């Protein structure tokens, strides 16, 4: 079949899938609608589109997803890297502050840690996670990408952390129970443990904030990705724990999405 035939059936999913299957930009695909697809490409595309009919995430169906200019292996072992999270990766890379040692708590696929490692060649980055499956995926991505200044360890938050860092960054589970029941169907294919948090979604934030200063160097930064309605609660928690210079950042949809706080 030709590209045009698939685009007519499912435009968006076909266009995105072919950028990965053909390793070509969208412009190439759109400018070559009469290109006859190889039989193996057809089989892969048919499989992806069939999975999509059952609300299976496109990222998992393709098996790879670009984050901060890097193609990561993605599957049900961890959350799908979101483009919004690139904002905080970019902030860390370009920020004028010390970043020799960075800890990424709840690293999942390793997207944050490995993106930082690829762009901060002289930094040492540790990615931690409690889930063995996620750590296997992160290690696979590290091996594929050949990034040497990132290591992954199994740890329940700070349990197996024994050094200090200039930056601690985390995108922890933060969806509260009532919101979880209203999620889009695609999200239920992602690990529930990486999405749902007790205590109105604040459980992991409270635990990290409580202990973070013991693992931050002087003037070190604690950086969170947050839920759309959690900004004020987290600022209050950080103030009570004597963090200073607290700032919030918005995502591309103008939702409060990140908080940065300095060790007091």
C-alpha positions in Angstrom: 0.0 0.0 0.0 1.0 3.6 -0.5 1.5 6.2 2.3 -1.6 8.0 1.0 -3.8 4.9 1.7 -2.8 4.7 5.3 -3.1 8.5 5.8 -6.6 8.3 4.6 -7.5 5.7 7.2 -5.8 7.2 10.2 -3.9 10.4 9.5 -2.3 11.3 12.9 -1.3 7.8 14.0 0.0 6.9 10.6 2.0 10.1 10.2 3.7 9.8 13.6 4.3 6.0 13.3 6.0 6.4 9.9 8.4 8.9 11.3 9.7 6.1 13.5 9.3 3.2 11.1 10.9 5.0 8.1 13.2 7.1 10.3 12.1 10.2 8.2 10.7 13.6 9.2 7.0 14.3 8.8 7.8 16.5 5.8 9.2 13.6 3.9 6.1 11.5 4.6 3.7 14.3 3.6 5.7 15.1 0.4 5.7 11.5 -0.7 2.1 10.2 -0.4 2.5 7.9 -3.4 5.5 6.0 -1.9 4.9 2.3 -1.9 5.6 0.9 1.6 7.8 -2.1 2.1 5.9 -5.2 3.2 7.7 -5.3 6.6 6.8 -1.6 7.2 3.2 -2.4 6.2 3.0 -5.2 8.8 4.5 -3.0 11.5 2.1 -0.2 10.7 -0.9 -2.5 10.6 0.0 -3.9 14.0 0.3 -0.4 15.5 -3.0 0.8 14.0 -4.7 -2.4 15.2 -3.5 -1.8 18.8 -4.7 1.8 18.6 -8.2 0.7 18.0 -8.3 -0.6 21.6 -6.9 2.7 23.0 -3.4 1.3 23.4 -1.0 4.2 23.7 0.7 5.1 20.4 4.1 5.3 22.2 3.9 1.8 23.4 2.6 0.5 20.1 5.6 2.0 18.3 7.9 1.0 21.0 10.0 4.1 20.9 9.4 7.8 21.7 11.4 10.9 21.3 12.2 13.0 24.4 14.5 16.0 24.3 15.8 15.0 20.9 16.6 11.4 22.0 14.7 8.2 21.0 13.9 6.2 24.0 12.7 2.6 24.2 9.3 2.7 25.9 6.9 0.0 27.0 4.6 -0.9 29.9 7.4 -1.1 32.4 7.3 2.6 32.9 5.5 5.8 32.2 5.6 7.3 28.8 8.0 10.4 28.7 5.8 13.5 28.2 7.0 16.5 26.1 6.0 18.8 29.0 8.8 17.3 31.1 11.3 18.5 28.6 10.7 22.0 30.1 12.4 21.0 33.4 15.2 19.1 31.6 15.9 22.2 29.6 15.8 24.4 32.7 18.4 22.2 34.4 20.7 22.0 31.4 20.6 25.8 30.7 20.4 27.0 34.3 23.2 29.0 35.9 23.6 26.9 39.0 25.8 24.0 40.2 24.9 20.7 38.7 27.9 18.4 39.2 25.8 15.8 40.9 22.1 15.2 40.1 19.6 12.6 41.6 16.5 11.7 39.6 14.0 10.0 42.0 11.5 7.7 40.2 13.5 7.6 37.0 11.2 5.2 35.1 12.5 4.8 31.6 15.5 7.0 32.5 14.3 9.8 30.2 15.2 12.7 32.5 18.4 11.2 33.8 19.7 10.1 30.4 18.7 13.4 28.7 20.7 15.3 31.4 23.6 12.9 31.1 23.7 13.3 27.3 23.8 17.1 27.6 25.8 17.6 30.8 28.9 15.6 30.0 30.8 16.6 33.2 27.9 15.9 35.5 27.3 12.6 37.4 23.6 11.6 37.4 22.0 8.9 39.5 18.5 7.6 38.6 16.7 5.7 41.3 13.5 3.7 41.2 11.8 1.1 43.4 10.5 -0.9 40.4 12.9 -3.6 39.0 11.1 -3.5 35.6 11.5 0.3 35.3 15.2 0.0 36.2 15.7 -2.8 33.5 14.2 -0.4 30.9 16.3 2.5 32.1 19.4 0.4 31.9 18.5 -0.8 28.4 18.1 2.8 27.3 21.5 3.7 28.8 23.1 0.8 27.0 21.4 1.7 23.7 22.4 5.3 23.9 25.9 4.7 25.2 25.6 7.3 28.0 28.3 6.7 30.6 27.8 9.4 33.2 24.5 8.0 34.4 23.9 5.1 36.8 20.7 3.5 38.0 20.0 2.1 41.4 17.1 0.5 43.2 15.9 2.7 46.0 12.7 3.4 47.8 13.1 7.2 47.7 16.3 7.9 49.7 16.6 4.4 51.3 19.7 3.4 49.3 21.1 6.9 48.7 24.3 7.6 50.6 25.7 10.8 49.1 24.7 14.5 48.5 23.7 16.2 45.3 23.5 19.7 43.8 20.0 18.9 42.3 17.3 16.4 43.3 14.7 16.2 40.6 11.5 14.0 40.7 8.4 13.4 38.7 6.7 11.2 41.4 3.2 9.7 41.3 0.8 12.5 42.1 -2.7 11.6 40.8 -5.3 11.4 43.6 -7.7 8.5 43.7 -10.8 10.4 42.4 -8.9 11.8 39.5 -7.4 8.4 38.6 -11.0 7.1 38.0 -11.5 9.9 35.4 -8.3 9.4 33.3 -8.3 8.9 29.6 -8.5 5.2 28.7 -4.9 5.2 27.3 -3.5 6.0 30.7 -4.7 2.8 32.2 -2.1 0.9 30.2 0.7 2.8 32.1 1.9 1.5 35.5 -0.6 2.5 38.2 2.1 2.7 40.8 3.8 5.5 38.8 0.6 7.5 38.6 -1.5 7.1 41.8 -0.5 8.6 45.1 -2.3 8.6 48.5 -3.0 11.7 50.7 -4.6 13.8 47.9 -1.7 13.0 45.6 0.9 14.5 48.0 2.2 11.3 49.6 5.6 11.2 47.8 6.1 14.9 47.8 5.8 15.0 51.6 8.3 12.1 52.0 10.8 13.6 49.6 10.6 17.1 51.1 11.0 15.8 54.6 14.3 14.2 53.9 15.7 16.0 50.8 17.8 18.5 52.8 19.9 15.7 54.2 20.9 14.8 50.6 21.3 18.3 49.1 24.5 20.2 49.1 24.4 23.8 50.4 22.3 25.9 48.0 21.2 22.7 46.3 17.9 22.6 44.3 14.8 20.4 44.8 12.8 20.3 41.6 9.4 18.6 41.2 6.9 18.1 38.4 3.5 18.6 39.9 -0.2 18.2 39.3 -2.3 21.1 38.0 -3.8 21.9 41.4 -0.9 21.2 43.7 1.2 24.3 43.5 0.0 26.2 46.6 0.0 23.1 48.8 3.6 22.2 47.8 4.8 25.8 48.3 3.4 25.7 51.8 5.1 22.3 52.5 8.4 23.7 51.2 8.2 26.9 53.2 7.5 24.8 56.4 10.6 22.8 55.7 12.7 26.0 55.3 13.3 25.9 51.6 13.8 29.3 50.0 13.6 31.0 46.6 10.6 28.9 45.6 9.5 29.4 42.0 6.8 27.7 39.9 6.9 27.2 36.1 4.0 26.5 33.7 3.7 24.0 30.9 2.7 24.6 27.3 -1.0 24.6 28.2 -0.4 27.3 30.9 -0.9 24.9 33.8 1.4 25.0 36.9 3.7 22.1 36.2 7.0 22.5 38.0 8.3 23.8 41.3 12.0 24.7 42.1 13.1 25.3 45.6 16.6 26.0 47.1 17.9 24.4 50.3 17.7 27.0 53.1 
